[in-house]
Amino acid sequence: IITDHNVRETLSVCDRAYIIHQGKILVDGTPEQIVHSEVARGVYLGEDFNL
């Protein structure tokens, strides 16, 4: 388990990621799935995020 706010570094070293918000898993998947998730972008990554 890695808890970090440096998303680019974290996604580069993991096979699967989870976006947890207010104690609930909102999104899970591969780093690519996370980056393309509208939910992850809206809650955590921001609309302009890219790797």
Phi and psi in radians as a Rosetta constraint file:
Dihedral C 1 N 2 CA 2 C 2 CIRCULARHARMONIC -2.135 0.35
Dihedral N 2 CA 2 C 2 N 3 CIRCULARHARMONIC 2.225 0.35
Dihedral C 2 N 3 CA 3 C 3 CIRCULARHARMONIC -2.038 0.35
Dihedral N 3 CA 3 C 3 N 4 CIRCULARHARMONIC 1.974 0.35
Dihedral C 3 N 4 CA 4 C 4 CIRCULARHARMONIC -2.678 0.35
Dihedral N 4 CA 4 C 4 N 5 CIRCULARHARMONIC 2.648 0.35
Dihedral C 4 N 5 CA 5 C 5 CIRCULARHARMONIC -1.770 0.35
Dihedral N 5 CA 5 C 5 N 6 CIRCULARHARMONIC 0.056 0.35
Dihedral C 5 N 6 CA 6 C 6 CIRCULARHARMONIC -1.590 0.35
Dihedral N 6 CA 6 C 6 N 7 CIRCULARHARMONIC 1.503 0.35
Dihedral C 6 N 7 CA 7 C 7 CIRCULARHARMONIC -1.071 0.35
Dihedral N 7 CA 7 C 7 N 8 CIRCULARHARMONIC -0.739 0.35
Dihedral C 7 N 8 CA 8 C 8 CIRCULARHARMONIC -1.042 0.35
Dihedral N 8 CA 8 C 8 N 9 CIRCULARHARMONIC -0.819 0.35
Dihedral C 8 N 9 CA 9 C 9 CIRCULARHARMONIC -1.149 0.35
Dihedral N 9 CA 9 C 9 N 10 CIRCULARHARMONIC -0.766 0.35
Dihedral C 9 N 10 CA 10 C 10 CIRCULARHARMONIC -1.093 0.35
Dihedral N 10 CA 10 C 10 N 11 CIRCULARHARMONIC -0.823 0.35
Dihedral C 10 N 11 CA 11 C 11 CIRCULARHARMONIC -1.165 0.35
Dihedral N 11 CA 11 C 11 N 12 CIRCULARHARMONIC -0.416 0.35
Dihedral C 11 N 12 CA 12 C 12 CIRCULARHARMONIC -1.313 0.35
Dihedral N 12 CA 12 C 12 N 13 CIRCULARHARMONIC -0.293 0.35
Dihedral C 12 N 13 CA 13 C 13 CIRCULARHARMONIC -1.996 0.35
Dihedral N 13 CA 13 C 13 N 14 CIRCULARHARMONIC 0.100 0.35
Dihedral C 13 N 14 CA 14 C 14 CIRCULARHARMONIC -2.116 0.35
Dihedral N 14 CA 14 C 14 N 15 CIRCULARHARMONIC 2.739 0.35
Dihedral C 14 N 15 CA 15 C 15 CIRCULARHARMONIC -1.656 0.35
Dihedral N 15 CA 15 C 15 N 16 CIRCULARHARMONIC -0.413 0.35
Dihedral C 15 N 16 CA 16 C 16 CIRCULARHARMONIC -2.541 0.35
Dihedral N 16 CA 16 C 16 N 17 CIRCULARHARMONIC 2.514 0.35
Dihedral C 16 N 17 CA 17 C 17 CIRCULARHARMONIC -2.390 0.35
Dihedral N 17 CA 17 C 17 N 18 CIRCULARHARMONIC 2.777 0.35
Dihedral C 17 N 18 CA 18 C 18 CIRCULARHARMONIC -2.312 0.35
Dihedral N 18 CA 18 C 18 N 19 CIRCULARHARMONIC 2.370 0.35
Dihedral C 18 N 19 CA 19 C 19 CIRCULARHARMONIC -1.808 0.35
Dihedral N 19 CA 19 C 19 N 20 CIRCULARHARMONIC 2.015 0.35
Dihedral C 19 N 20 CA 20 C 20 CIRCULARHARMONIC -1.945 0.35
Dihedral N 20 CA 20 C 20 N 21 CIRCULARHARMONIC 2.253 0.35
Dihedral C 20 N 21 CA 21 C 21 CIRCULARHARMONIC -2.338 0.35
Dihedral N 21 CA 21 C 21 N 22 CIRCULARHARMONIC 2.162 0.35
Dihedral C 21 N 22 CA 22 C 22 CIRCULARHARMONIC 0.925 0.35
Dihedral N 22 CA 22 C 22 N 23 CIRCULARHARMONIC 0.718 0.35
Dihedral C 22 N 23 CA 23 C 23 CIRCULARHARMONIC 1.410 0.35
Dihedral N 23 CA 23 C 23 N 24 CIRCULARHARMONIC 0.087 0.35
Dihedral C 23 N 24 CA 24 C 24 CIRCULARHARMONIC -2.126 0.35
Dihedral N 24 CA 24 C 24 N 25 CIRCULARHARMONIC 2.459 0.35
Dihedral C 24 N 25 CA 25 C 25 CIRCULARHARMONIC -1.324 0.35
Dihedral N 25 CA 25 C 25 N 26 CIRCULARHARMONIC 2.031 0.35
Dihedral C 25 N 26 CA 26 C 26 CIRCULARHARMONIC -1.608 0.35
Dihedral N 26 CA 26 C 26 N 27 CIRCULARHARMONIC -0.655 0.35
Dihedral C 26 N 27 CA 27 C 27 CIRCULARHARMONIC -2.542 0.35
Dihedral N 27 CA 27 C 27 N 28 CIRCULARHARMONIC 2.453 0.35
Dihedral C 27 N 28 CA 28 C 28 CIRCULARHARMONIC -2.502 0.35
Dihedral N 28 CA 28 C 28 N 29 CIRCULARHARMONIC 2.647 0.35
Dihedral C 28 N 29 CA 29 C 29 CIRCULARHARMONIC 2.790 0.35
Dihedral N 29 CA 29 C 29 N 30 CIRCULARHARMONIC -2.933 0.35
Dihedral C 29 N 30 CA 30 C 30 CIRCULARHARMONIC -1.216 0.35
Dihedral N 30 CA 30 C 30 N 31 CIRCULARHARMONIC 2.821 0.35
Dihedral C 30 N 31 CA 31 C 31 CIRCULARHARMONIC -0.933 0.35
Dihedral N 31 CA 31 C 31 N 32 CIRCULARHARMONIC -0.694 0.35
Dihedral C 31 N 32 CA 32 C 32 CIRCULARHARMONIC -1.121 0.35
Dihedral N 32 CA 32 C 32 N 33 CIRCULARHARMONIC -0.724 0.35
Dihedral C 32 N 33 CA 33 C 33 CIRCULARHARMONIC -1.110 0.35
Dihedral N 33 CA 33 C 33 N 34 CIRCULARHARMONIC -0.706 0.35
Dihedral C 33 N 34 CA 34 C 34 CIRCULARHARMONIC -1.089 0.35
Dihedral N 34 CA 34 C 34 N 35 CIRCULARHARMONIC -0.827 0.35
Dihedral C 34 N 35 CA 35 C 35 CIRCULARHARMONIC -1.065 0.35
Dihedral N 35 CA 35 C 35 N 36 CIRCULARHARMONIC -0.600 0.35
Dihedral C 35 N 36 CA 36 C 36 CIRCULARHARMONIC -1.602 0.35
Dihedral N 36 CA 36 C 36 N 37 CIRCULARHARMONIC -0.003 0.35
Dihedral C 36 N 37 CA 37 C 37 CIRCULARHARMONIC -1.341 0.35
Dihedral N 37 CA 37 C 37 N 38 CIRCULARHARMONIC 2.187 0.35
Dihedral C 37 N 38 CA 38 C 38 CIRCULARHARMONIC -1.108 0.35
Dihedral N 38 CA 38 C 38 N 39 CIRCULARHARMONIC -0.630 0.35
Dihedral C 38 N 39 CA 39 C 39 CIRCULARHARMONIC -1.135 0.35
Dihedral N 39 CA 39 C 39 N 40 CIRCULARHARMONIC -0.835 0.35
Dihedral C 39 N 40 CA 40 C 40 CIRCULARHARMONIC -1.082 0.35
Dihedral N 40 CA 40 C 40 N 41 CIRCULARHARMONIC -0.683 0.35
Dihedral C 40 N 41 CA 41 C 41 CIRCULARHARMONIC -1.163 0.35
Dihedral N 41 CA 41 C 41 N 42 CIRCULARHARMONIC -0.705 0.35
Dihedral C 41 N 42 CA 42 C 42 CIRCULARHARMONIC -1.231 0.35
Dihedral N 42 CA 42 C 42 N 43 CIRCULARHARMONIC -0.629 0.35
Dihedral C 42 N 43 CA 43 C 43 CIRCULARHARMONIC -1.642 0.35
Dihedral N 43 CA 43 C 43 N 44 CIRCULARHARMONIC -0.601 0.35
Dihedral C 43 N 44 CA 44 C 44 CIRCULARHARMONIC -2.289 0.35
Dihedral N 44 CA 44 C 44 N 45 CIRCULARHARMONIC -0.904 0.35
Dihedral C 44 N 45 CA 45 C 45 CIRCULARHARMONIC -1.341 0.35
Dihedral N 45 CA 45 C 45 N 46 CIRCULARHARMONIC -0.632 0.35
Dihedral C 45 N 46 CA 46 C 46 CIRCULARHARMONIC 1.650 0.35
Dihedral N 46 CA 46 C 46 N 47 CIRCULARHARMONIC 2.636 0.35
Dihedral C 46 N 47 CA 47 C 47 CIRCULARHARMONIC -1.118 0.35
Dihedral N 47 CA 47 C 47 N 48 CIRCULARHARMONIC -0.519 0.35
Dihedral C 47 N 48 CA 48 C 48 CIRCULARHARMONIC -1.645 0.35
Dihedral N 48 CA 48 C 48 N 49 CIRCULARHARMONIC 0.133 0.35
Dihedral C 48 N 49 CA 49 C 49 CIRCULARHARMONIC -1.163 0.35
Dihedral N 49 CA 49 C 49 N 50 CIRCULARHARMONIC 2.436 0.35
Dihedral C 49 N 50 CA 50 C 50 CIRCULARHARMONIC -2.621 0.35
Dihedral N 50 CA 50 C 50 N 51 CIRCULARHARMONIC 2.778 0.35
